[in-house]
Amino acid sequence: MAGKYHLKKASDGQFHFNLHASNGEIVLTSELYKAKASVQEGIESVRRNSQREGAFEVKVASNGKHYFVLKATNGQVVGQSQMYASQANAEAGVAAVKRYAPEAAVSDES
């Protein structure tokens, strides 16, 4: 089973998406977008940038857990991961995004 983007509408009317791995786990969450066309552009940005060298940055949160962000070529964050217990787990999450993002189908649940 392939990964899937789940496009949703938040309670405040803005749009966002989650990229799910083949096991259903969320591996990347987007920022909020005011327009549906913008969230669709965000998905395309993840597709492109997930394959770009240097697009991912693994970070450590104040609680000591690890997470990663995916940045567009302009430096803007287009997605962020969940928190992971270790850097190795965060890097496995990066690998999952690289594997699923380019070909994942979009499920519009907005």
VONU-384142 format. One line per field, with one value per residue (C-alpha): residue number from 1; x, y, z. Coordinates in Angstrom, 1 decimal. Layout:
<recs>
num <- (NUM; ...)
xx <- (X; ...)
yy <- (Y; ...)
zz <- (Z; ...)
</recs>
This chain:
<recs>
num <- (1; 2; 3; 4; 5; 6; 7; 8; 9; 10; 11; 12; 13; 14; 15; 16; 17; 18; 19; 20; 21; 22; 23; 24; 25; 26; 27; 28; 29; 30; 31; 32; 33; 34; 35; 36; 37; 38; 39; 40; 41; 42; 43; 44; 45; 46; 47; 48; 49; 50; 51; 52; 53; 54; 55; 56; 57; 58; 59; 60; 61; 62; 63; 64; 65; 66; 67; 68; 69; 70; 71; 72; 73; 74; 75; 76; 77; 78; 79; 80; 81; 82; 83; 84; 85; 86; 87; 88; 89; 90; 91; 92; 93; 94; 95; 96; 97; 98; 99; 100; 101; 102; 103; 104; 105; 106; 107; 108; 109; 110)
xx <- (0.0; 1.2; 1.2; -1.6; -2.2; -5.3; -6.5; -8.7; -10.6; -9.9; -12.6; -11.6; -12.1; -8.4; -7.0; -4.2; -2.9; -1.2; 1.0; 0.3; 2.7; 1.4; 0.7; -1.6; 0.9; 1.2; 4.7; 4.3; 1.8; 1.4; 1.0; -2.5; -3.6; -6.4; -7.3; -7.8; -5.7; -2.9; -3.0; -2.9; 0.2; 1.6; 1.2; 3.0; 5.7; 6.1; 6.3; 9.1; 11.1; 11.0; 13.4; 15.7; 19.0; 19.2; 15.4; 15.0; 16.3; 16.2; 15.8; 15.6; 12.6; 12.9; 11.6; 14.6; 12.5; 13.5; 11.4; 12.1; 10.9; 10.7; 11.6; 10.9; 13.7; 12.9; 13.4; 9.7; 8.6; 6.1; 5.7; 6.7; 6.9; 5.6; 7.9; 10.2; 12.1; 15.4; 17.3; 17.4; 13.6; 13.3; 15.7; 13.5; 10.6; 12.5; 13.1; 9.4; 8.5; 11.1; 9.6; 5.9; 5.6; 6.3; 3.6; 1.0; -2.6; -4.6; -7.8; -9.8; -11.8; -12.5)
yy <- (0.0; 3.5; 6.6; 9.1; 12.8; 13.5; 17.1; 18.5; 21.6; 22.9; 24.2; 27.8; 27.2; 26.9; 23.9; 21.5; 18.1; 15.1; 12.7; 9.1; 6.2; 2.9; 1.7; 4.8; 6.6; 10.4; 11.2; 14.9; 17.6; 20.8; 24.4; 26.0; 27.5; 30.0; 28.8; 25.3; 26.1; 27.0; 23.7; 21.8; 23.8; 22.9; 19.2; 19.7; 21.5; 18.5; 16.2; 18.2; 19.2; 15.8; 14.7; 17.7; 17.4; 19.5; 20.1; 18.3; 19.5; 17.3; 19.3; 18.8; 20.2; 21.8; 18.5; 16.6; 14.8; 14.9; 16.1; 17.3; 20.0; 20.0; 23.3; 24.7; 26.3; 29.7; 28.4; 28.3; 25.3; 23.3; 20.4; 19.1; 15.7; 14.4; 14.1; 11.1; 9.6; 9.5; 11.1; 7.7; 7.5; 11.1; 10.1; 7.1; 9.5; 11.6; 8.4; 7.6; 11.1; 10.7; 7.3; 8.2; 11.9; 11.8; 9.3; 9.5; 9.9; 12.8; 12.1; 15.3; 15.2; 18.9)
zz <- (0.0; -0.9; 1.2; 1.1; 1.6; 3.6; 2.8; 5.5; 6.5; 10.1; 12.3; 11.6; 7.8; 6.9; 5.1; 5.9; 5.0; 6.6; 4.7; 5.9; 5.5; 4.1; 7.6; 8.2; 10.5; 10.0; 8.9; 7.9; 8.8; 6.9; 8.0; 7.7; 4.4; 3.9; 0.4; -0.9; -4.0; -1.6; 0.3; -3.0; -4.0; -0.6; -1.4; -4.8; -2.9; -0.6; -3.6; -5.1; -2.1; -0.4; -3.1; -2.9; -1.1; 2.1; 2.3; 5.6; 8.9; 12.0; 15.2; 19.0; 20.8; 24.3; 25.8; 24.3; 21.6; 17.9; 15.0; 11.4; 9.1; 5.3; 3.8; 0.3; -1.7; -0.3; 3.3; 4.2; 6.2; 4.2; 6.7; 10.1; 11.7; 14.9; 17.9; 18.0; 21.0; 19.1; 16.2; 14.5; 14.6; 13.2; 10.4; 9.7; 9.4; 6.9; 4.9; 4.9; 3.6; 0.8; 0.0; 0.0; -0.8; -4.6; -5.6; -2.7; -3.8; -2.4; -0.4; -0.2; 3.1; 3.2)
</recs>
